[in-house]
Amino acid sequence: MKLNQKNWSCPKKTTARQETIINQYREHYGYSLPVDAQYWSMSGQCGTSDGSPMTGCELNQLISSDLITEKQFYGVEIQRDIFEVNQKAYPNANWYNDDFLNAMINADNFNPAIVNADLIQTPETGCLYISKCMDFLSQFSLNIMFIANFIIQMRHYDLKDGDYVIRSLNHQPLFQNAMNNGNWVFDNKFYKYNGTGSEKSKISMGTFIFKKYKQQEVKDCCSKGLDITH
């Protein structure tokens, strides 16, 4: 993803964040993150080309909603030029020019409450990576909400439903291990929204939310008849 290639402030994107991150965290954990907790994200672009804060980007939206403070944001961006404008726009946030999982593994004082893995991959290529992330996070005795985004439709790629994605995840031994031993809960819902861009865009995204609790709870990682929320 190149600088200024994608509109990270698109109304479709901000609505999806409200529904799948802000509202979900408040329903299950609390109004705001604990003061010592961290929000980790594949951040994308949060600053303009001149290094000014980008209105409506993920970090701007989360701060405006009082979910987090700037210092609680841990943004990972693999593209160097995007990483640099993000640093300039939000100097009090924590930025990493690295692979997402690698940045988390090597972070000091790692204390995540929300981890947003906003992939631009289909289930066929993204499920292994999501499984690795969940397996890594399973070792921590923390309350964590993990958001996994996949491309579920695009040009020359037919629409996939939630059952398809969960079946693909269940083919991954690391995902099975995380669900069986990591105190994760999946509520059998997924959220579908149109990708950013024009109304003619053929891209659709699917969001899957996994909640980790300190104490063991009844969990169901793959059941029939997922509730589909548009």
Secondary structure, 3 states (H helix, E strand, C coil): CCCCCCCCCCHHHHHHHHHHHHHHHHHHCCCCCCCCCEEEEECCCCECCCCCECCCCHHHHHHHCCCCCHHHEEEECCCHHHHHHHHHHCCCCEEECCCHHHHHHCCCCCCEEEEEEECCCCHHHHHHHHHHHHHHHCCCCCCEEEEEEEEEEECCECCCCHHHHHHHHHCCHHHHHHHHHCCEEECCEEEEEECCCCCCCCCEEEEEEEEECCCCCCCCCCCCCCEEEC
